Each structure stands twice: as structure tokens, then as C-alpha cells.
């Protein structure tokens, strides 16, 4: 999520400040592509988090949490 938000900010920065006639269509397409994927990524993020929370709350045994989640 953080990487996609950073890519959106970088592409809008490119559109606003570095907008030459050659780079504008490329930066615009990149920005639209990242912006279109963001809602799907957000939904996957929420679904994964809810699944993990459900597993943690419903189990009687210790559940190993993947390393990247706690950071």
C-alpha cells in the first residue's frame, strides 16, 4: 500500500512539475494505472487483515504471524 501511494505521489509530481510535452502522456498513463489498481489493492489488504484477525481470534492454539505483517 505504501509503495503504491508513493508511486501515485511521484507520478502526480511528475505531471505537475516535470510536465514536458513528451513526458506528460507517459506520466499521465502511469498515474491512471496506479490509481486504478489502488481500490483493488485496498480491498485485498482489508480482506487479508480480516482473515488474519478472524484466525487469531477464533483459534485456541498459537498462530504464527508472517514476518512482514508486524512491521
C-alpha positions in Angstrom: 0.0 0.0 0.0 2.8 2.4 0.9 4.7 1.7 -2.3 1.6 2.3 -4.5 0.8 5.6 -2.6 4.4 6.7 -3.2 4.1 5.8 -6.9 0.9 7.9 -7.1 2.6 10.8 -5.4 5.7 10.5 -7.7 3.5 10.4 -10.8 1.5 13.4 -9.8 4.7 15.3 -9.0 5.9 14.4 -12.5 2.7 15.6 -14.1 2.6 18.9 -12.2 6.3 19.9 -12.0 8.1 18.0 -14.8 5.4 18.1 -17.4 7.0 18.4 -20.7 5.0 17.6 -23.8 7.0 14.3 -24.2 6.7 13.0 -20.6 3.1 14.2 -19.9 1.3 11.3 -21.6 3.6 8.7 -20.1 3.3 10.2 -16.6 -0.5 10.5 -17.0 -0.9 6.9 -18.1 1.3 5.7 -15.2 -0.8 7.8 -12.7 -4.1 6.4 -14.1 -2.8 2.8 -14.0 -1.7 3.1 -10.3 -4.9 5.0 -9.4 -7.0 2.3 -11.0 -5.2 -0.5 -9.1 -5.4 1.2 -5.7 -9.0 0.3 -4.8 -8.3 -3.4 -5.7 -5.2 -3.4 -3.6 -7.0 -1.7 -0.7 -9.8 -4.4 -0.8 -7.2 -7.2 -0.8 -5.5 -5.5 2.1 -8.7 -5.3 4.1 -9.8 -8.9 3.2 -6.4 -10.3 4.2 -6.4 -8.4 7.5 -9.9 -9.5 8.4 -9.0 -13.1 7.6 -5.9 -13.0 9.8 -7.8 -11.3 12.6 -10.5 -14.0 12.4 -8.0 -16.8 12.5 -6.2 -15.2 15.5 -9.5 -14.6 17.5 -11.1 -18.0 16.7 -8.2 -20.3 17.3 -7.2 -21.9 20.6 -3.6 -22.5 19.6 -0.8 -20.1 18.7 -1.0 -18.9 15.2 2.3 -17.8 13.5 2.0 -14.3 12.0 4.1 -13.8 8.8 7.1 -11.7 9.4 6.1 -8.8 7.1 2.8 -8.1 8.8 4.1 -6.9 12.2 6.3 -4.2 10.7 
